[in-house]
Amino acid sequence: MNDLLVNAAERAGHYLETIGERGVAPTANALADLDRFNEPLQDRPCDPQTVLATLDEIGSPATMGVAGPRFFGFVIGGSLPVALAANWLAGAWDQNAGLYATSPVAARLEEVALGWLLEALGLPPESGAGFVTGATMANFTALAAARHAILQKVGWDVEANGLFGAPLITVIVGEEAHTTLFKALGMLGLGRNRVVKVPVDSQGRMLAEKIPAISGPTIICVQGGNVNTGAFDPVEQICEKAHAAGAWVHVDGAFGLWAAVSPGRAHLVAGVEKADSWATDAHKWLNVPYDSGLAFCRDREALRSAMSVSAAYLPEGQRREPSNFTPELSRRARGVEVWAVLRALGREGLAELIERNCQAATRFAVGLKEAGYEILNEVVLNQVLVKFGDAETTLRVIKVIQEDGTCWAGGTVWQGHTAMRISVSSWATTESDVECSLEAILKIASMLKQPLV
Ligand SMILES: *Cc1c(COP(=O)(O)O)cnc(C)c1O
């Protein structure tokens, strides 16, 4: 057994040590090689060392270099070495983190990490939280608590009776809300389309003055960090208006919420602690492995009521029971990695990670602008939107950048403009990674410049 695990660690170490030398996207050959996985299920067992070797030989070259320093797609971040190491150890522990009884260590680490997270993010210390798979499920979980609380206020028990015959709920979102927020609303029976959409400004920020008059059970979904621009809805203003009318304010802060830990960026989330619930990802900017999201809720009991396994709302025992705060019962101990990163970085290390990524984004924007390309967003955080000409040219540039392999960024459409989106969210990205990526991007863009007519 030990040989097998040491072999896995050596292969993983080699993979990570050489990831900066290969192209970020897999080559066509590596992708074609994936066909070798297509073999019939064998009758006879196979030696685990051979299984691992096959996985490494065929699988590793076909990975996207997300763990490397020059992947700038989708705001998805890498994994800090300490997080990966904690993940391996926790994997060996094979704990079922659903119950205190099945894993006292996982339950205690979640409690400790939760306290640290609330402090670092500046959220109310009394908040409850669930350790879930990602921001989609964090939105789902927090909005389930919201649904519980606002219906309870009008005398309706939604966990017991569902939404059949329930008082109507108004859901208000910004026009630029993330697509997964609508999915969460759909899963909760609140409807993907049955929402009031509030117009936004040029950065995708909700126009607070355009929020309609609020009456009856209402949830307002605010965004902290637009996936294209990085911009924040005016959360303080929205909270004031919402709370005056008894509405619940939920914040989708999948990556943007982490701005709170950096003194230079915290102003972007000013007032965020006035909301009622928050969703964020740990696998994005906290740089832990997939999958890891967090759902926070000021009203701990609302979250517990929505997520308890037992409908009888048993009084809580001495210990926080993890499964009372998440949709899942059995699950892996993802709080271990969150704890490990916070313990390793501390407040200063965390702030430095966020700030360094934001400065890299600014450097990209400055370099691209100096070369004459249009930056579509105000670069306030870690997101940069750049246009290389018309849509066709921009798409061509993106395709060649991806094929070139020095770095990887994806395309997006921002308010009618086709753009390339650069997102800097990995601990591994250094200044020299930014410079060599910028150089590659500029070289390709100038090579493909539209001929002047
Ligand atoms: C990434 C993201 C999500 C979805 O997060 P997952 O972890 O992929 O489920 C939701 N909202 C925003 C703003 C995001 O950036």
The ligand as an SDF file (V2000), in Angstrom:
LIG
                    3D

 15 15  0  0  0  0  0  0  0  0999 V2000
  -18.3700   30.6290  -10.2480 C   0  0  0  0  0  0  0  0  0  0  0  0
  -19.5810   31.3390   -9.8250 C   0  0  0  0  0  0  0  0  0  0  0  0
  -20.7300   30.6360   -9.4430 C   0  0  0  0  0  0  0  0  0  0  0  0
  -20.8240   29.1410   -9.5150 C   0  0  0  0  0  0  0  0  0  0  0  0
  -19.9010   28.5370   -8.6890 O   0  0  0  0  0  0  0  0  0  0  0  0
  -19.5880   26.9650   -8.7410 P   0  0  0  0  0  0  0  0  0  0  0  0
  -18.5870   26.7980   -7.6640 O   0  0  0  0  0  0  0  0  0  0  0  0
  -19.0480   26.6860  -10.0890 O   0  0  0  0  0  0  0  0  0  0  0  0
  -20.8560   26.2380   -8.4570 O   0  0  0  0  0  0  0  0  0  0  0  0
  -21.8050   31.3780   -9.0010 C   0  0  0  0  0  0  0  0  0  0  0  0
  -21.7740   32.7230   -8.9580 N   0  0  0  0  0  0  0  0  0  0  0  0
  -20.6990   33.4370   -9.3370 C   0  0  0  0  0  0  0  0  0  0  0  0
  -20.7190   34.9310   -9.2660 C   0  0  0  0  0  0  0  0  0  0  0  0
  -19.5680   32.7630   -9.7930 C   0  0  0  0  0  0  0  0  0  0  0  0
  -18.4790   33.4580  -10.1680 O   0  0  0  0  0  0  0  0  0  0  0  0
  1  2  1  0
  2  3  1  0
  2 14  2  0
  3  4  1  0
  3 10  2  0
  4  5  1  0
  5  6  1  0
  6  7  2  0
  6  8  1  0
  6  9  1  0
 10 11  1  0
 11 12  2  0
 12 13  1  0
 12 14  1  0
 14 15  1  0
M  END
$$$$
